[in-house]
Structure formats: structure tokens, C-alpha cells
Amino acid sequence: MADFQTSTHRAKWIFTPEELVGKYKAANQRAIQTLEKYGATLMEVDVDGTISYPEPQVIAKDNADKHSRPKPISIEEEQFMRVFYENKLQEVCKNFHFPHKVQATALIYFKRFYLQWSVMQHHPKNIMLTCIYAACKIEENHVSAEELGKGISQDHQMILNNEMIVYQSLEFDLIVYAPYRSIEGFIDDMEEFCGINDDRLQILQNLLHAAKMEVDKIMLTDAPLLFPPGQLALAALRSANQVHKVVDFERYLRSILSRQSSEHTVSELVEFLNAIDSWARKYKFPSDKDLKHINRKLKSCWGLSSHDESKKRDKKSKHKSKRSSNEVQPVPSHTEM
């Protein structure tokens, strides 16, 4: 069985907070440089993974008043867009009744992709759907691109076109570890630790359900890029246990560490769990007003402010169709795409 301790997930995709901030800044800066050079940022992606930069708008750039030029979105605004589409990703997975492992894998793919790129360069809706498609493949819950696209009224060719660029951006590290399986393992362990008999198994099942709901919240933060899945699972279980009061949690942590050759003390582990709780508490979903403002800026950056400009930059008729599907609609309720 694969082991997280020897995985690329642990070796390459767990960062310090400082490293994570640095990656977001670098991706944002690369997009700003593209905007300054080409006057637009949205890239065309072919099915083989090759990308095309926007056509330079030299005359327009030189002659336009600087106040009328597209303004890049900030790092904070990028975060808001990622948060919005990560919520959409969870909604799509739930509507398709995909298992938790597909949802978690797709979310982690999406998070990793935007460590390499800015939302100014690749439409997050397209990347979100492609990440779901890729996660279904790797988790052996295969759904065709046609079926996925039809289910949410999107052009499936867009999903296929973005598939290779997603894999490349993930450096082909497609095996990821999510907290859900760890939660189930801890619940089984708690059953023995607490000596719970068949009559009280429902108590643990309630704790399991509540902990999975807590993990759903944690997965929407940056915590999966900062902490291993076992610690995410323990943080979710501790939060759920504060309501259901199934076990003396610190005593349980001591029991775990005494049975494992852990490099951490109980106080260190508690500190990690507190940090994960902090990420969950400061999580913020953007307001409709914020999203509409960011969408306007993004459309300008993408060069989609007018229908004529959009058509001019389309090189093939299939790209015209894709451009049309990529237009950002006003962001209303949380259930719309």
C-alpha cells in the first residue's frame, strides 16, 4: 500500500506559510508581466498541452490612457476567486454524487494548479471542471468528458483541451492523500481505545459524520497545502468531538503517539491542530459585491471586454465556441456556475 511518508505529496507539495505566499506572489507577478507585454492575459490551450499567449496589443497599449488599461487583480482578489470556484467544485461533485475521495483529489489538483498559474491566465471554471475530470480518472470513478460537460451545460472539448496543461502543472504527481480515509482509520482506532460496544457504535458514527463535515470546511482553506492529511483528520475529529464528547481527546493523542514512532510531542501536535483550526476560523467567502468587482477586472485582463475583441483573438471556430462558454457571468447565488 502507498505510504504518505514516502510520497511526492509529502516531499513536494507540503509548504511553509512563507513558501505558499511566495508561490502566490510569483504566479500573480507572472500574470502581471504578461498583461504588460501583451495587453491581455488569457491563454489559449490546445489538447496536447501547448499554450499560446495573447496577441500583442501594441498600438492600443501605447496610445491608451493608462487609467483605461486593464488593471491586474491582486493576490487577495485571486484568493477570492479560488475560494469561489473551490466551493463550486464541491457543489459539482455533490451533484454528481462523487465519493469524497474524488472531491478531495480534485480540490487538491485545483489548489496545486494555481500555485503555478494565476486566475488571470487560465479561467478557474475551466480548470475546476478539468480537475474534477482528472480526479475521476485517477480515483477510478471514470466519467466521460461528454457526460461531465452535459451535466453542467459546458462544452466538453474545453475539459479535454485543458487536461494536459493540468497534468503538466501538477508535474504528473497525480496520487494525493486526503484526510477522509485517515478519519475512518482514527474512528476504528477510537472504537478499540474507548471500548465501545455494538450498542454505542452510533455515537462513533455520529462523530465520523461530523468530522467529515469539518474536513469539507478545512479542505477549502490553504491547510491541505500546509499540513499532512493525518493532522487535518485529527483537527476535524477534535472539532467534532467538542460537540459529541465521545473521547478525552488529549488522552487519545497521547495514546496515538505512544503507539507510533512519532517525531512530534503531544504539545507540538496540539499546536499543529490549533493552527489548522485557525485556518478554518479565518476562512472567508467573498461577497457578491467583491466577486462582481473582480469579475469586471478579470474580463478586462482576459481581453473579453467586447465581443469584437473576443472574436478577433479567436484563431479557430472551435475557439470561438470556447470563448463564448468562458465568458464570466455576473456572480449571483452560490449555486450558479
For each residue, the residues with C-beta under 8 A, 3 or more apart:
1:
2: 7 175
3: 6 7
4: 7 9 10 177 228 229 230
5: 10
6: 3 10
7: 2 3 4 10 11 175 177
8: 11 12 13 173 175
9: 4 12 13 14 173 175 176 177
10: 4 5 6 7 13 14 228
11: 7 8
12: 8 9 171 173
13: 8 9 10 108 112 173 176 225
14: 9 10 225 226 227 228
15: 19 20 23 225 226
16: 19 20 226
17: 20 21 226
18: 21 22
19: 15 16 22 23
20: 15 16 17 23 24 115 222 225 226
21: 17 18 24 25
22: 18 19 25 26
23: 15 19 20 26 27 115
24: 20 21 27 28 75 78 79 115
25: 21 22 28 29 75
26: 22 23 29 30
27: 23 24 30 31 78 114 115 116 117 118
28: 24 25 31 32 72 73 74 75 78 118 120
29: 25 26 32 33
30: 26 27 33 34 118 121
31: 27 28 34 35 41 72 117 118 120 121 301
32: 28 29 35 36 72 120
33: 29 30 36 37
34: 30 31 37 38 41 53 54 120 121
35: 31 32 38 39 40 41 70 72 120 301
36: 32 33
37: 33 34 56
38: 34 35 41 53 54 55 56 57
39: 35 54 56 57 58 60 61 69 70 303
40: 35 54 55 57 70 301 302 303 313
41: 31 34 35 38 54 70 72 118 120 121 301 302 303
42: 54 120 121 122 123 301 302 303 304 326
43: 51 52 53 54 121 122
44: 51 52 315 319
45: 49 50 51 52 122 161 162 165
46: 49 50 51 52 161
47: 160 161 163 164
48: 164
49: 45 46 164 165 167 168
50: 45 46
51: 43 44 45 46 165
52: 43 44 45 46 315
53: 34 38 43
54: 34 38 39 40 41 42 43 57 303 313
55: 38 40 313
56: 37 38 39 61
57: 38 39 40 54 60 61 303
58: 39 61 62
59: 62 63
60: 39 57 63 64
61: 39 56 57 58 64 69
62: 58 59
63: 59 60
64: 60 61 68 69
65: 68 69
66: 69
67:
68: 64 65
69: 39 61 64 65 66
70: 35 39 40 41 297 300 301 303
71: 297 300 301
72: 28 31 32 35 41 120 297 301
73: 28 77 78 81 119 120 294 297 298 301
74: 28 77 78
75: 24 25 28 78 79
76: 79 80
77: 73 74 80 81 290 294 297
78: 24 27 28 73 74 75 81 82 114 118 119 120
79: 24 75 76 82 83
80: 76 77 83 84 286 290 291 294
81: 73 77 78 84 85 119 124 291 294 298
82: 78 79 85 86 110 111 114 119 124
83: 79 80 86 87 220 283 284 285 286
84: 80 81 87 88 124 285 286 291 331
85: 81 82 88 89 110 124 125 127 128
86: 82 83 89 90 107 110 111 128 219 220
87: 83 84 90 91 220 285 334
88: 84 85 91 92 125 128 337
89: 85 86 92 93 103 106 107 110 128 131 132
90: 86 87 93 94 103 107 216 219 220
91: 87 88 94 95 334 335
92: 88 89 95 96 128 129 132 152
93: 89 90 96 98 102 103 106 132
94: 90 91 97 98 103
95: 91 92 151
96: 92 93 143 148 151
97: 94
98: 93 94 102 103 132 136 141
99: 102 103 139 141
100: 103 104 178 180 212
101: 104 105 139 141 178 180 181
102: 93 98 99 105 106 132 135 136 139 141
103: 89 90 93 94 98 99 100 106 107 135 219
104: 100 101 107 108 176 178 179 180 219
105: 101 102 108 109 135 138 139 176 178
106: 89 93 102 103 109 110 128 131 132 134 135
107: 86 89 90 103 104 110 111 131 219 220 224
108: 13 104 105 111 112 176 178 224
109: 105 106 112 113 131 134 135 166 170 176
110: 82 85 86 89 106 107 113 114 124 127 128 131
111: 82 86 107 108 114 115 222 224 225
112: 13 108 109 115 116 169 170 173 225
113: 109 110 116 117 122 127 131 166 169 170
114: 27 78 82 110 111 117 118 119 124 127
115: 20 23 24 27 111 112 225
116: 27 112 113 169
117: 27 31 113 114 121 122 169
118: 27 28 30 31 41 78 114 121 122
119: 73 78 81 82 114 122 123 124 298
120: 28 31 32 34 35 41 42 72 73 78 298 301 302
121: 30 31 34 41 42 43 117 118
122: 42 43 45 113 117 118 119 126 127 162 165
123: 42 119 126 127 302 326 328
124: 81 82 84 85 110 114 119 127 128
125: 85 88 128 129 154 326 337
126: 122 123 129 130 158 159 162 326
127: 85 110 113 114 122 123 124 130 131 162 166
128: 85 86 88 89 92 106 110 124 125 131 132
129: 92 125 126 132 133 148 149 152 154 158 159
130: 126 127 133 134 158 159 162 163 166
131: 89 106 107 109 110 113 127 128 134 135 166
132: 89 92 93 98 102 106 128 129 135 136 148
133: 129 130 136 137 143 145 148 159 163
134: 106 109 130 131 137 138 163 166 167 174
135: 102 103 105 106 109 131 132 138 139
136: 98 102 132 133 139 141 142 143 148
137: 133 134 140 142
138: 105 134 135 174 175
139: 99 101 102 105 135 136
140: 137
141: 98 99 101 102 136
142: 136 137
143: 96 133 136 147 148
144: 147 148 156
145: 133 148 149 156 157 159 160
146: 149 150 156
147: 143 144 150 151
148: 96 129 132 133 136 143 144 145 151 152 154 156 159
149: 129 145 146 152 153 154 155 156 158 159
150: 146 147 153 156
151: 95 96 147 148
152: 92 129 148 149 337
153: 149 150 337
154: 125 129 148 149 158 159 325 337
155: 149 158 321 322 325
156: 144 145 146 148 149 150 159 160
157: 145 160 161 318 321 322
158: 126 129 130 149 154 155 161 162 322 325 326
159: 126 129 130 133 145 148 149 154 156 162 163
160: 47 145 156 157 163
161: 45 46 47 157 158 322
162: 45 122 126 127 130 158 159 165 166
163: 47 130 133 134 159 160 166 167
164: 47 48 49 167 168
165: 45 49 51 122 162 168 169
166: 109 113 127 130 131 134 162 163 169 170
167: 49 134 163 164 170 172 174
168: 49 164 165 171 172
169: 112 113 116 117 165 166
170: 109 112 113 166 167 173 174
171: 12 168
172: 167 168
173: 8 9 12 13 112 170 176
174: 134 138 167 170
175: 2 7 8 9 138
176: 9 13 104 105 108 109 173
177: 4 7 9 181 228 229
178: 100 101 104 105 108 181 182 219 224 229
179: 104 182 183 215 218 219 229 230 232 233 236
180: 100 101 104 183 184 212 215 233
181: 101 177 178 184 185 229
182: 178 179 185 186 229 230 232 233 234
183: 179 180 186 187 208 211 212 215 233 236 237
184: 180 181 187 188 208
185: 181 182 188 189
186: 182 183 189 190 233 234 237
187: 183 184 190 191 204 207 208 211 237
188: 184 185 191 192
189: 185 186 192 193 256
190: 186 187 193 194 196 204 207 246 247 252
191: 187 188 194 196 201 204
192: 188 189 195
193: 189 190 247 252 255
194: 190 191 246 247
195: 192
196: 190 191 200 201 203 204
197: 200 201
198: 201
199:
200: 196 197 203 204
201: 191 196 197 198 204 205
202: 205 206
203: 196 200 206 207 244 246
204: 187 190 191 196 200 201 207 208 246
205: 201 202 208 209
206: 202 203 209 210 244
207: 187 190 203 204 210 211 237 240 241 244 246
208: 183 184 187 204 205 211 212
209: 205 206 212 213
210: 206 207 213 214 240 243 244
211: 183 187 207 208 214 215 233 236 237 239 240
212: 100 180 183 208 209 215 216 236
213: 209 210 216 217 240
214: 210 211 217 218 235 236 237 239 240 280
215: 179 180 183 211 212 218 219 232 233 236
216: 90 212 213 219 220
217: 213 214 220 221 280 283
218: 179 214 215 221 223 224 232 235 236 276 279 280
219: 86 90 103 104 107 178 179 215 216 223 224 232
220: 83 86 87 90 107 216 217 283
221: 217 218 224 279 280 283
222: 20 111 225 226 279
223: 218 219 226 227 232 235 276 279 280
224: 107 108 111 178 218 219 221 227 229 232
225: 13 14 15 20 111 112 115 222
226: 14 15 16 17 20 222 223 275 279
227: 14 223 224 231 232 235 272 275 276
228: 4 10 14 177 231 232
229: 4 177 178 179 181 182 224 232 233
230: 4 179 182 233 234
231: 227 228 234 235 269 272 273 276
232: 179 182 215 218 219 223 224 227 228 229 235 236 276
233: 179 180 182 183 186 211 215 229 230 236 237
234: 182 186 230 231 237 238 253 269 273
235: 214 218 223 227 231 232 238 239 272 273 276 277 280
236: 179 183 211 212 214 215 218 232 233 239 240
237: 183 186 187 207 211 214 233 234 240 241 249
238: 234 235 241 242 249 273 277
239: 211 214 235 236 242 243 277 280
240: 207 210 211 213 214 236 237 243 244
241: 207 237 238 244 245 246 247 249
242: 238 239 245
243: 210 239 240
244: 203 206 207 210 240 241
245: 241 242
246: 190 194 203 204 207 241
247: 190 193 194 241 251 252
248: 251 252
249: 237 238 241 252 253
250: 253 254 266 270
251: 247 248 254 255
252: 190 193 247 248 249 255 256
253: 234 249 250 256 257 266 269 270
254: 250 251 257 258 266
255: 193 251 252 258 259
256: 189 252 253 259 260 262
257: 253 254 260 262 264 265 266 269
258: 254 255
259: 255 256
260: 256 257
261:
262: 256 257 269
263:
264: 257 268 269 272
265: 257 268 269
266: 250 253 254 257 269 270
267: 270 271
268: 264 265 271 272
269: 231 234 253 257 262 264 265 266 272 273
270: 250 253 266 267 273 274
271: 267 268 274 275
272: 227 231 235 264 268 269 275 276
273: 231 234 235 238 269 270 276 277
274: 270 271 277 278
275: 226 227 271 272 278 279
276: 218 223 227 231 232 235 272 273 279 280
277: 235 238 239 273 274 280 281
278: 274 275 281 282
279: 218 221 222 223 226 275 276 282 283
280: 214 217 218 221 223 235 239 276 277 283
281: 277 278
282: 278 279
283: 83 217 220 221 279 280
284: 83
285: 83 84 87
286: 80 83 84 290 291 294
287: 290 291
288: 291 292 331 332
289: 292 293
290: 77 80 286 287 293 294
291: 80 81 84 286 287 288 294 295 331
292: 288 289 295 296 330 331
293: 289 290 296 297
294: 73 77 80 81 286 290 291 297 298
295: 291 292 298 299 328 330 331
296: 292 293 299 300
297: 70 71 72 73 77 293 294 300 301
298: 73 81 119 120 294 295 301 302 328
299: 295 296 302 304 305 327 328
300: 70 71 296 297 303 304 305
301: 31 35 40 41 42 70 71 72 73 120 297 298
302: 40 41 42 120 123 298 299 326
303: 39 40 41 42 54 57 70 300 309 310 313
304: 42 299 300 309 310 323 326 327 328
305: 299 300 309
306: 309 310
307: 310 311
308: 311 312
309: 303 304 305 306 312 313
310: 303 304 306 307 313 314 323
311: 307 308 314 320 323
312: 308 309
313: 40 54 55 303 309 310 323
314: 310 311 317 319 320 323
315: 44 52 319
316: 319 320
317: 314 320 321
318: 157 321 322
319: 44 314 315 316 322 323
320: 311 314 316 317 323 324
321: 155 157 317 318 324 325
322: 155 157 158 161 318 319 325 326
323: 304 310 311 313 314 319 320 326 327
324: 320 321 327
325: 154 155 158 321 322
326: 42 123 125 126 158 302 304 322 323
327: 299 304 323 324
328: 123 295 298 299 304 331
329: 336 337
330: 292 295
331: 84 288 291 292 295 328 336
332: 288 336
333: 336
334: 87 91
335: 91
336: 329 331 332 333
337: 88 125 152 153 154 329
